[in-house]
């Protein structure tokens, strides 16, 4: 197996509410001033209009008034929600379970698109540049920009599919191959940290269902 994705960003199992972004520890209140718009408020506070609407259950995004008090979502939670939407979309487009893909991405990077491991693995799915080139050339037929969230997730899911086919659809071997590399697994068996990785991802998958 010549193309082994190497990344070592650890994420321990977390409560489902935290994983799903339901705990808004960084949220804050904002009092609407005259002339404010939701677009301007969202831009100034690093969130999105849709996130503010959802956080405040607003019936009409165009009707806010001076003096209204709004809850502003934690920007980090908003970012995770945006990445989650990409993970969901790419997984479905490529015929994969969104829960499985989201679990891998959480274990790899905590859904952080700017994550870079000490080994050089990049982005949400922690894809090594060599693996990205292999996926671009052999699996998707176009150059992928691993710093782009959509392309990074596409690379990760396409590589998961490649490993799935090589392991005859064995989820544990697929995950072990993604983490350790299939050649290493074949020669050495699963390392202890690989076994923990596989167990963590499978547990996270159930939380993302």
NORCORNOR-V160142 format. One record per backbone hydrogen bond with DSSP energy under -0.5 kcal/mol. NH is the residue of the N-H (numbers start at 0). CO is the residue of the C=O. If there is no record, write none. Layout:
NH/CO, NH/CO
This chain:
3/1, 4/2, 5/3, 6/4, 9/7, 17/14, 18/14, 19/15, 20/17, 21/16, 22/16, 23/21, 24/22, 26/23, 27/71, 29/69, 31/29, 31/67, 35/32, 40/36, 41/37, 42/38, 43/39, 44/40, 45/42, 46/41, 51/47, 52/48, 53/49, 54/50, 55/51, 56/52, 57/52, 62/59, 63/61, 66/31, 67/64, 69/29, 69/67, 71/27, 71/69, 72/70, 77/73, 78/74, 79/75, 80/76, 81/77, 82/78, 83/79, 84/80, 85/81, 86/82, 87/83, 88/84, 89/85, 90/86, 91/87, 92/88, 93/89, 94/91, 95/90, 100/96, 101/97, 102/98, 103/99, 104/100, 105/101, 106/102, 107/103, 108/104, 109/104, 109/105, 110/104, 112/110, 114/111, 116/120, 119/116, 121/126, 122/114, 125/122, 126/121, 131/127, 132/128, 133/129, 134/130, 135/131, 136/132, 137/133, 138/133, 138/134, 139/134, 140/134, 140/135, 141/135, 145/143, 147/144, 151/147, 152/148, 153/149, 154/150, 155/151, 156/152, 157/153, 158/154, 159/155, 160/156, 161/157, 162/158, 163/159, 164/160, 165/161, 166/162, 167/164, 168/163, 170/168, 173/169, 174/170, 175/171, 176/172, 177/173, 178/174, 179/175, 180/175, 184/180, 185/181, 186/182, 187/183, 188/184, 194/190, 195/191, 196/192, 197/193, 198/194, 199/195, 200/196, 201/197, 202/198, 203/199, 204/200, 205/201, 206/202, 207/203, 208/204, 208/205
